[in-house]
Amino acid sequence: MISMNKIVKSFGTQTVLSDVSFEVNEREIFGLLGPSGAGKTTIINILTNQLLPDSGSNFIGVTSEKTGLMLDEDGLYSRLNCLDNLYVFADIYGIPHSKSNRALENVGLGSYTKKTVSHLSKGMRQRLALARAILHEPKILFLDEPTSGLDPATAQGIHKLILNLRDAGSTIFLTTHNMDEAVKLCDRVVLLHKGKIVEQGSPSEICERHNSFKTVPDLESVFIKMTGASLI
């Protein structure tokens, strides 16, 4: 469904991606894990045609109209209410306004249709941004740090939504620096450090490959062992 092959990207003299290759299968949750500055957002920007790589090739198995995107900068219209925000994008996508109400119900904002975005909590803004990303029922959904800065209860609610979207047929491409989140959600993950892939596979496979301890290590300890760096 998604692939990158030997992607290289530099900004000036700084190489931010070096020989990055991976594949994402249909109807799976794929996690791209690494600390801030590892190159995760650059990969999403290349896959969504917002940036061109210096070399290498990338592929997405659907048209841009069948992709959804939720970035750290939510891009919501603060002076509009929740429903009017989605109406704007429903008009862009050429879909009925009724789907806006359904999307808000799906993310738990069905009773906040008339609430102005500037009065929403961060968690509610995250949910509204997710509603916008799924409004047109995309086949591929890119989620860049979707639970960053949220309290555990709100993050758990978004986790449930992501799993439901996968079960309904979407392919989810998730970036995070939260290893626990990756273990809970992801079928397969890539560990990214300074623009290079240092490991990839299912969370359990990666841990088992690095089981030089009496107990199987967690993903974070594997990452620290391989890179000497933490994920924060």
N, C-alpha and C positions, 0 to 999 in steps of 0.2 A: 504493500500500500504506500509506503514511504521508503526512500533510500537515499543515502549519501555515499559517494564513492571518491575517496582521496581528496576531500575538500580542503583547500588552503585559502585563508583570508588574512590580509594584513591591513592595518591602518598606519600609513606612513612606514616607519621603521619597525613597528611593533606587530609581530605575528600573533594573531588572536586565535586562529584555528590552524592546526597542522596535521594534514593527512587523516582527516576524520572520515571514517566509513562505518555505516551501520544500516540495518534494515528494520522496518516496522511492519508487523503482520496485520492483516485485517482483523478488526474487532478485538484488539488487545489494548491494554493500557501500558504504554511504553514510557519509562522514566529516564530522563536525562538529569543526572545528579552531579553536583559540584558546587563549590563555594562561589560567592559573588566574584565576578571577574573571570570565571573559568571559560566563558564563551558560550554559555547556554542560550542567551537571548540572541546572539549573533547567528546561531544555528537556526533558530526559529525565523529570524528575519530573512535568511537565505532561502529556507524552505517555502516561505510565503511570498517570495519574489520582492521583498523590500530591499534586499541587498543582492549583489552579484558576487559570486566567489572569484578569487583570482585564478584558481584552477580547480579541476575536478568536476564532477557532475552530480546532480541531484534530481529526484523524481518524486512526484506525488500522483497517485493513481486516480485522482478526481479533478474536476475543474475548480477554479477558485470560488465559484458560486456554491460549491458543496463543502467548503471549509469554514470553520468558525474559529475565532481568535479572541483570547482573553489575555491581555497584557497587564503588567504591573501598573502602568498608567491607564486608568480605566476609560478615559475619554468620554465620560458621561456629561450631559448637559445639566449643570448644577441648578439652573433656574427653572427647569422643567420638572414635572412630577414623573414618577416611575413609568406610568402608562404612556405618557407623551414621549418619553425617551424612546420607548420601544416602537411607538408609532412612526417615529422618524425613520428608523431602520426597516420597519416593515414596508414603508413606501419605497425605500432604496432597493429592497429585495423584490419588490413587486408582489408581496404576499398579503393576504387579508389581515386587517387589524385584529381580528378575533384571535389570531395566533399569539398576539402580545399578551392577552389575558391568560392564555394557557401557559405561556412561558413563565409568567410571574407566579402562577400557581405551582408550577414544577419546582421553583426555587424557594418556595415558602413565603412569597411576597404578595400573595393574592389579596390580602387585606390592606395593602399599602399602595394601591394603585394611584391614589391622589396625593401621596406624600411627596413633597419637594425633595429632590436629590440632595440639596445642600443641608437638609435636616436629617439625613440618614447617617447611621453609624457606619464605621468602616466595614464591618461584617455585612451589613445590608447593602452597601455599595458593591461589595464583592459579589453578592448574590445577584444584584441587578446586572452587573457586567457579565456574569455567567448566563443570565436569562437572555441578554442581547446576543451572546455568542451562539446560543442554541436556538434562537428564534426561528431560523430558516431550516432547522433540522439537518445540520451538516453531517456528512459521512465521516469527516476528519475534524477533530477538535484540538486546537493547540491551546494549552493552559500554561502560562508562564507564572510560576510561584503563586498559585491560586489561593493559598491559605496563609501567605506571608503576613505576619503581624496580627493574626486573628487569635482569639481565645480558643481553648481546646473544644468547647462545646460547639462553637460556630464552625470551626475547622472540621469537626466530626460530621456536621450536617452537610458540608460541601463534599466531604469524602463519599457520603451516601449518594449524593446526586451524581458524582462522577461514576460510581459503580453502576448506578441505574442507567446512565447514558451508554456505558459499555454494553450492558445487558440488552439494551434496546437496539444495538447494532452499530454504534459509533466506534471509531478508532480514536483513542485518546493519546495525545503526545503531551507529556507532562514534564515540566522542569521544576526541580525543587532542590533545596539543600537539606531537607529534612529526611533523614534515613528511615525513621520510623514510618513516615508517610509513604515512602517508596515501598517498604515491605508490606504495608497494609493494602496498597492499591495496585502495584505494578506487576504485570506478568513477566516483563523483562526490563532490565535497566542497563544504562551505560554510565560508567564513572568517568567524569571529565575533570582534568587538572591542567591548568595553564594551556588550554586549547588542544590538549591531546587526550585521546581515550586511553585509560590505563586498565580498564576491565569492562567486560560486558557479559550478560547472561541473565538468568533468573536470579533473584536475590539469594535463594537457597543454594543454587549452583555456585555462585561466587563465594559465599561463605564456606562451603564445603571444600572448594579448591584451596582455600587459605587456612584450613583447619590444622594448624601446627600447635594448637593448644589442647588442653584436656576437654574443653567445651568448644562447640562450634562458635566462632566469633560472629559479631554482628557486622553489618555493612560499614558502619562508621569506623570500627577498629580496623577493618580491611583497608579502608581508604587511608587512614592515618599510617598504617604499616607500609603502604605502597608509596605514599607521597610525602610523608612527614608533615602533612598539613591537616588542619581541622576543616570542617565544612562551614564554619561561621566566618 
